[in-house]
Amino acid sequence: MSTTILFIGLMVFFAHFLSLQFRKTNIPDVLVLVAVGILLGPLLGLVSPADFGKVGSLFATIALVVILFEGGTTLDMEVLGKSLASTGKLALGCFALTTVIASLIGFYALGLSWLASALLGFTLGSTSPAVVIPMVKALGISEKPATVLVLESALTDVLSIIGVFALLQVHTHGGMGAGHLIGSVLSAMVFATVIGVLGGIGWLLVLGKIRDFPNTISSTLAFVFIVYGATEGLGFSGAIASLALGITLTNFEKFKLNRIPSIDRNIVPLNEVDLIFYREAVFLLKTYFFVYLGISVHFGAVRIALTAIAMVLAIYAMRIILARFVFGSPEYSLRDTALSSMMAPKGLAAAVLAALPLHYGVAGGEAIRETTYMVVLFSITLTALLVMAYQHRWAQAAYSLLTGKADRKDNRE
């Protein structure tokens, strides 16, 4: 027990050091934290996901919710509105193409059935908010493409979850109509957004009274968990609701509430202390989340590892082409376009969904799980390596050629 407590304390200081090194050397802290988890888990066998029991998956979900909420507090609604078209193109395009690529490779390289291949494709269709949001902030990507990437990661998570459960329903009950599937996606997003916005407005109205009580700095995060749990309980997306809640709390002026005198007097906005607390919470949760992710990695057969590498390379090649299309206008710099093309890592949603086909008795379920874990590891690693490489002029020249953009003095040695 004392060794565990010692390790927890050391990890916090180690994470601070990694964050500093990220700013100086572009070596992402995410990669090192995952590597620490792999060392402690699969390689040395000192700890395993089973040691955490249900606490492990609960902790991972809490980390995702807080990261999405805090990410929402940093978004500006005016920029968000201008980014919706680009978000739609990137999110839907990347999700659809990733699903197709992973499904085809799963079918031909792993010999999976079309159902199992499609499950693998939908599982890997999303990008990870837990990886993307911290990296976007650390890299200082411009506001509009950063907003696009944050929204993309949240939306594709929802698409993956709904797609996988729809296919599992096909497996167990025999079918689901296209109209039902589309309706499920839209309702999960729209109603979750409404719940998040209304929850945010309601919380702003009572926050002033809450602050009259002692020790309430964490009450907003507690409310986020309530909104997430209630939204999931209603069958909608708690992740989208958490993001919408964060956006609402820092953009409430855009709702013109100040025009209603009785409401305006009661609104107490978040202050700098609140925002600093949320950033610290994200830092701590992110640190242990990525170590836990590394511990959870399963190293499968060589064939599965090679297949996962092929999937990752194909997905990232597609991502460059898609980024060229989505960020082709002059308002996006070479650096923003290049870094956006690197942000396709897989994470929590993929790792959780990967275990479901095996649980539901789908033939090839074990191959789906092992391949997904490998893709999660390789995609995070490739994102980190590409970010590190971009500081060199040869990489910037290569991305200039691949994206068709001239270098507008965004080189950062």
C-alpha positions as CSV (number, residue, x, y, z in Angstrom):
1,M,0.0,0.0,0.0
2,S,2.8,2.5,0.9
3,T,4.5,1.7,-2.4
4,T,1.3,2.5,-4.3
5,I,0.8,5.8,-2.5
6,L,4.5,6.7,-3.2
7,F,4.0,5.9,-6.9
8,I,0.8,8.1,-7.1
9,G,2.7,11.1,-5.6
10,L,5.7,10.6,-7.9
11,M,3.5,10.3,-11.0
12,V,2.1,13.8,-10.4
13,F,5.6,15.4,-10.3
14,F,6.6,13.2,-13.3
15,A,3.6,14.5,-15.2
16,H,4.6,18.1,-14.5
17,F,8.0,17.4,-15.9
18,L,6.6,15.8,-19.0
19,S,4.3,18.8,-19.6
20,L,7.4,21.1,-19.4
21,Q,9.3,18.8,-21.8
22,F,6.4,18.9,-24.2
23,R,6.6,22.6,-24.5
24,K,10.3,22.5,-24.9
25,T,10.9,19.5,-27.1
26,N,7.4,18.6,-28.6
27,I,7.7,15.1,-27.0
28,P,4.0,14.5,-26.0
29,D,3.5,13.6,-22.4
30,V,0.6,11.3,-23.6
31,L,3.1,8.9,-25.2
32,V,5.4,8.7,-22.2
33,L,2.4,8.1,-19.8
34,V,1.1,5.3,-22.0
35,A,4.6,3.8,-22.1
36,V,4.8,3.9,-18.3
37,G,1.5,2.0,-18.2
38,I,2.7,-0.6,-20.7
39,L,5.9,-1.0,-18.6
40,L,4.0,-1.5,-15.4
41,G,1.3,-3.7,-16.9
42,P,2.0,-5.9,-20.0
43,L,5.8,-5.9,-19.8
44,L,6.6,-6.2,-16.0
45,G,3.2,-7.6,-14.9
46,L,3.3,-5.4,-11.7
47,V,-0.4,-4.4,-12.2
48,S,-3.3,-5.4,-14.5
49,P,-6.7,-3.8,-15.3
50,A,-8.3,-6.6,-13.2
51,D,-6.6,-5.0,-10.1
52,F,-8.7,-2.0,-10.6
53,G,-12.0,-3.9,-11.0
54,K,-15.0,-1.6,-11.9
55,V,-13.1,1.4,-10.5
56,G,-10.8,1.4,-13.6
57,S,-13.6,1.8,-16.1
58,L,-15.4,4.3,-13.8
59,F,-12.2,6.3,-13.5
60,A,-11.8,6.4,-17.2
61,T,-15.3,7.6,-17.8
62,I,-14.9,10.4,-15.1
63,A,-11.7,11.4,-16.9
64,L,-13.5,11.7,-20.2
65,V,-16.4,13.7,-18.8
66,V,-14.1,16.2,-17.1
67,I,-11.9,16.6,-20.1
68,L,-14.9,17.2,-22.4
69,F,-16.5,19.7,-19.9
70,E,-13.2,21.6,-19.4
71,G,-12.7,21.6,-23.2
72,G,-16.1,23.1,-23.6
73,T,-15.3,26.0,-21.2
74,T,-12.5,27.0,-23.6
75,L,-14.6,27.2,-26.7
76,D,-16.1,30.5,-28.0
77,M,-19.6,30.2,-29.5
78,E,-18.9,32.7,-32.3
79,V,-15.9,30.6,-33.4
80,L,-18.0,27.4,-32.9
81,G,-20.7,28.7,-35.2
82,K,-18.2,29.5,-37.9
83,S,-16.6,26.0,-37.5
84,L,-19.7,23.9,-37.8
85,A,-19.4,23.3,-41.6
86,S,-15.7,22.3,-41.2
87,T,-16.6,20.1,-38.2
88,G,-19.3,18.3,-40.1
89,K,-17.0,17.6,-43.1
90,L,-14.2,16.4,-40.9
91,A,-16.2,14.4,-38.4
92,L,-18.5,12.7,-40.8
93,G,-15.8,12.2,-43.5
94,C,-13.2,10.9,-41.1
95,F,-15.7,8.6,-39.3
96,A,-17.1,7.1,-42.5
97,L,-13.8,6.6,-44.2
98,T,-12.1,5.2,-41.1
99,T,-15.0,2.8,-40.6
100,V,-14.7,1.6,-44.2
101,I,-10.9,1.2,-44.1
102,A,-10.9,-0.7,-40.8
103,S,-13.8,-2.9,-41.9
104,L,-12.2,-3.8,-45.2
105,I,-8.8,-4.6,-43.7
106,G,-10.5,-6.6,-40.9
107,F,-12.4,-8.6,-43.5
108,Y,-9.5,-9.3,-45.9
109,A,-6.5,-9.4,-43.5
110,L,-8.2,-11.1,-40.4
111,G,-10.8,-13.2,-42.1
112,L,-13.6,-11.7,-40.1
113,S,-17.2,-11.9,-41.2
114,W,-18.8,-8.8,-42.6
115,L,-20.7,-8.2,-39.3
116,A,-17.5,-8.6,-37.2
117,S,-15.6,-6.4,-39.7
118,A,-18.2,-3.7,-39.5
119,L,-18.1,-3.8,-35.7
120,L,-14.4,-3.4,-35.8
121,G,-14.8,-0.4,-38.2
122,F,-17.4,1.3,-36.1
123,T,-15.3,0.7,-32.9
124,L,-12.3,2.5,-34.5
125,G,-14.3,5.2,-36.2
126,S,-13.9,7.8,-33.5
127,T,-11.0,10.0,-32.4
128,S,-10.3,10.2,-28.7
129,P,-11.3,13.4,-26.8
130,A,-9.0,12.4,-24.0
131,V,-6.0,12.5,-26.3
132,V,-7.0,15.2,-28.8
133,I,-8.2,17.9,-26.4
134,P,-5.1,18.1,-24.2
135,M,-2.8,17.9,-27.2
136,V,-4.7,20.6,-29.1
137,K,-4.2,22.9,-26.1
138,A,-0.6,22.1,-25.6
139,L,0.3,22.6,-29.2
140,G,-1.4,26.0,-29.4
141,I,-3.5,25.3,-32.5
142,S,-5.4,28.3,-33.7
143,E,-8.9,28.8,-32.3
144,K,-11.1,27.7,-35.3
145,P,-9.3,24.4,-36.2
146,A,-8.9,23.7,-32.4
147,T,-12.7,24.0,-32.1
148,V,-13.2,21.8,-35.1
149,L,-11.0,19.1,-33.6
150,V,-12.6,19.2,-30.1
151,L,-16.1,19.0,-31.6
152,E,-15.0,16.2,-34.0
153,S,-13.7,14.1,-31.2
154,A,-17.0,14.4,-29.2
155,L,-19.2,13.8,-32.2
156,T,-17.4,10.7,-33.5
157,D,-17.4,9.1,-30.1
158,V,-21.2,9.3,-30.2
159,L,-21.3,7.9,-33.7
160,S,-19.1,5.0,-32.7
161,I,-21.1,4.1,-29.7
162,I,-24.4,4.2,-31.5
163,G,-23.1,2.3,-34.5
164,V,-21.6,-0.5,-32.5
165,F,-24.8,-1.0,-30.4
166,A,-26.9,-0.9,-33.6
167,L,-24.9,-3.7,-35.1
168,L,-25.0,-5.7,-31.9
169,Q,-28.8,-5.3,-32.0
170,V,-28.7,-6.7,-35.6
171,H,-26.7,-9.6,-34.2
172,T,-29.0,-10.4,-31.3
173,H,-32.4,-9.4,-32.6
174,G,-32.1,-9.5,-36.4
175,G,-32.2,-5.9,-37.6
176,M,-32.5,-2.2,-37.3
177,G,-33.8,0.1,-40.0
178,A,-31.7,2.9,-41.5
179,G,-34.3,5.4,-40.4
180,H,-34.2,4.2,-36.8
181,L,-30.4,4.3,-36.8
182,I,-30.3,7.9,-38.1
183,G,-33.0,8.9,-35.7
184,S,-31.0,7.4,-32.8
185,V,-27.9,9.4,-33.8
186,L,-29.8,12.7,-34.2
187,S,-31.8,12.3,-31.0
188,A,-28.7,11.3,-29.0
189,M,-26.9,14.5,-30.1
190,V,-29.7,17.0,-30.2
191,F,-31.4,16.1,-26.9
192,A,-28.1,15.8,-25.2
193,T,-27.1,19.3,-26.4
194,V,-30.5,20.7,-25.2
195,I,-30.0,19.1,-21.8
196,G,-26.4,20.5,-21.5
197,V,-27.5,24.0,-22.4
198,L,-30.5,24.1,-20.1
199,G,-28.4,22.5,-17.4
200,G,-25.7,25.2,-17.8
201,I,-28.2,28.0,-17.7
202,G,-29.9,26.6,-14.6
203,W,-26.5,26.1,-12.9
204,L,-25.6,29.8,-13.6
205,L,-28.7,30.9,-11.8
206,V,-28.0,28.9,-8.6
207,L,-24.2,29.2,-8.6
208,G,-24.3,32.4,-6.6
209,K,-26.3,30.8,-3.8
210,I,-24.2,27.6,-3.9
211,R,-21.1,29.8,-3.2
212,D,-22.6,30.9,0.1
213,F,-21.8,27.4,1.4
214,P,-18.2,26.4,2.4
215,N,-16.0,24.1,0.3
216,T,-18.1,24.4,-3.0
217,I,-15.3,24.8,-5.5
218,S,-15.9,21.3,-6.8
219,S,-19.7,21.6,-6.9
220,T,-19.7,22.5,-10.6
221,L,-17.9,19.3,-11.4
222,A,-20.4,17.4,-9.3
223,F,-23.2,19.0,-11.3
224,V,-21.5,17.9,-14.5
225,F,-21.5,14.3,-13.3
226,I,-25.2,14.7,-12.5
227,V,-26.0,16.0,-16.0
228,Y,-23.9,13.2,-17.6
229,G,-25.5,10.5,-15.6
230,A,-29.1,11.8,-16.2
231,T,-28.5,12.2,-19.9
232,E,-27.1,8.7,-20.3
233,G,-30.0,7.4,-18.2
234,L,-32.4,9.0,-20.7
235,G,-30.7,7.2,-23.5
236,F,-28.8,10.2,-25.0
237,S,-25.1,11.2,-25.1
238,G,-23.7,12.2,-21.8
239,A,-20.5,13.2,-23.5
240,I,-22.2,15.7,-25.7
241,A,-24.2,17.1,-22.8
242,S,-21.0,17.6,-20.8
243,L,-19.4,19.5,-23.7
244,A,-22.5,21.6,-24.2
245,L,-22.7,22.4,-20.5
246,G,-19.1,23.6,-20.5
247,I,-19.7,25.8,-23.6
248,T,-22.8,27.3,-22.0
249,L,-21.1,28.2,-18.7
250,T,-18.6,30.4,-20.5
251,N,-20.7,31.7,-23.3
252,F,-24.0,32.5,-21.5
253,E,-23.8,36.1,-22.8
254,K,-24.5,34.8,-26.3
255,F,-28.0,33.6,-25.1
256,K,-29.0,37.2,-24.4
257,L,-30.0,36.3,-20.8
258,N,-28.8,39.8,-19.7
259,R,-31.9,41.2,-21.5
260,I,-34.1,39.6,-18.9
261,P,-33.5,41.7,-15.7
262,S,-34.9,39.2,-13.3
263,I,-32.5,36.5,-14.6
264,D,-29.5,38.8,-15.2
265,R,-29.3,39.7,-11.5
266,N,-29.1,36.1,-10.5
267,I,-26.4,35.0,-13.0
268,V,-23.0,34.4,-11.4
269,P,-20.4,33.4,-14.0
270,L,-17.4,31.1,-13.5
271,N,-14.4,32.9,-12.2
272,E,-10.7,32.4,-12.8
273,V,-10.3,30.2,-9.7
274,D,-13.0,27.8,-11.1
275,L,-11.3,27.6,-14.4
276,I,-7.9,26.9,-12.8
277,F,-9.4,24.2,-10.7
278,Y,-10.9,22.5,-13.8
279,R,-7.6,22.6,-15.6
280,E,-5.9,21.1,-12.6
281,A,-8.5,18.3,-12.4
282,V,-7.9,17.6,-16.1
283,F,-4.2,17.4,-15.6
284,L,-4.5,14.9,-12.7
285,L,-7.1,12.8,-14.4
286,K,-5.2,12.8,-17.7
287,T,-2.1,11.7,-16.0
288,Y,-3.6,8.6,-14.5
289,F,-5.9,7.9,-17.4
290,F,-3.1,7.4,-19.8
291,V,-1.1,5.2,-17.4
292,Y,-4.3,3.1,-17.0
293,L,-4.7,3.0,-20.8
294,G,-1.1,1.6,-21.1
295,I,-1.8,-1.0,-18.4
296,S,-4.9,-2.1,-20.3
297,V,-3.1,-2.7,-23.6
298,H,-3.2,-6.3,-24.8
299,F,-0.3,-7.5,-27.0
300,G,-1.8,-10.0,-29.4
301,A,-0.3,-12.2,-32.2
302,V,2.1,-10.8,-34.8
303,R,-0.6,-11.0,-37.5
304,I,-2.9,-8.8,-35.4
305,A,-0.1,-6.3,-34.7
306,L,0.8,-6.1,-38.4
307,T,-2.9,-5.7,-39.3
308,A,-3.3,-2.9,-36.7
309,I,-0.2,-1.1,-38.1
310,A,-1.7,-1.3,-41.6
311,M,-5.0,0.1,-40.4
312,V,-3.3,3.0,-38.6
313,L,-1.1,3.9,-41.6
314,A,-4.1,3.8,-44.0
315,I,-6.3,5.9,-41.6
316,Y,-3.6,8.6,-41.2
317,A,-2.9,8.7,-45.0
318,M,-6.7,9.2,-45.5
319,R,-6.7,11.9,-42.8
320,I,-4.1,13.9,-44.7
321,I,-6.2,13.9,-47.8
322,L,-9.3,14.8,-45.8
323,A,-7.5,17.6,-44.0
324,R,-6.4,19.0,-47.3
325,F,-10.1,19.1,-48.3
326,V,-11.5,20.5,-45.0
327,F,-8.8,23.0,-44.2
328,G,-8.0,24.0,-47.8
329,S,-9.0,27.7,-47.5
330,P,-6.3,30.3,-46.9
331,E,-7.6,31.1,-43.4
332,Y,-6.0,27.8,-42.2
333,S,-2.2,27.8,-41.9
334,L,0.1,25.0,-42.9
335,R,0.8,24.3,-39.3
336,D,-2.9,24.1,-38.3
337,T,-3.7,21.9,-41.3
338,A,-0.7,19.6,-40.7
339,L,-1.4,19.2,-37.0
340,S,-5.1,18.6,-37.6
341,S,-4.2,15.8,-40.0
342,M,-2.3,14.1,-37.1
343,M,-5.2,14.2,-34.7
344,A,-6.8,10.8,-35.3
345,P,-5.8,8.8,-32.2
346,K,-8.1,6.2,-30.7
347,G,-8.7,5.9,-27.0
348,L,-11.3,5.3,-24.3
349,A,-14.4,4.7,-26.5
350,A,-12.6,2.3,-28.8
351,A,-11.1,0.4,-25.9
352,V,-14.5,0.0,-24.1
353,L,-16.5,-0.9,-27.3
354,A,-13.9,-3.4,-28.3
355,A,-14.9,-5.8,-25.5
356,L,-18.6,-5.8,-26.4
357,P,-18.6,-8.1,-29.5
358,L,-16.9,-10.9,-27.4
359,H,-19.4,-10.3,-24.6
360,Y,-22.3,-10.7,-27.1
361,G,-20.9,-13.8,-28.6
362,V,-19.9,-12.4,-32.0
363,A,-17.6,-14.7,-33.9
364,G,-14.2,-13.0,-34.1
365,G,-14.9,-11.0,-31.0
366,E,-11.5,-11.7,-29.5
367,A,-9.7,-10.6,-32.7
368,I,-11.8,-7.4,-32.6
369,R,-10.7,-6.7,-29.1
370,E,-7.0,-7.4,-29.6
371,T,-6.8,-5.5,-32.9
372,T,-8.5,-2.5,-31.3
373,Y,-6.1,-2.4,-28.4
374,M,-3.2,-2.5,-30.8
375,V,-4.7,0.3,-33.0
376,V,-5.2,2.4,-29.8
377,L,-1.5,2.0,-28.9
378,F,-0.2,2.5,-32.4
379,S,-2.4,5.5,-33.2
380,I,-1.4,7.4,-30.1
381,T,2.2,6.6,-30.8
382,L,2.0,7.7,-34.4
383,T,0.3,11.0,-33.4
384,A,3.0,11.7,-30.9
385,L,5.8,10.9,-33.3
386,L,4.3,13.0,-36.0
387,V,3.9,16.0,-33.6
388,M,7.6,15.5,-32.6
389,A,8.7,15.4,-36.2
390,Y,6.8,18.5,-37.3
391,Q,9.3,20.8,-35.6
392,H,11.8,19.9,-38.3
393,R,11.9,21.7,-41.6
394,W,11.9,18.5,-43.7
395,A,8.6,17.5,-42.1
396,Q,7.1,20.9,-42.7
397,A,8.2,20.7,-46.3
398,A,6.6,17.3,-46.6
399,Y,3.3,18.5,-45.2
400,S,3.4,21.5,-47.4
401,L,3.6,19.2,-50.4
402,L,0.9,16.8,-49.1
403,T,-1.6,19.5,-48.1
404,G,-0.9,21.8,-50.9
405,K,-0.2,24.7,-48.6
406,A,2.7,27.2,-48.6
407,D,4.6,27.7,-45.4
408,R,3.4,31.1,-44.1
409,K,6.2,31.4,-41.6
410,D,4.6,28.9,-39.1
411,N,7.8,26.9,-38.7
412,R,8.5,26.3,-35.0
413,E,12.0,25.0,-34.4
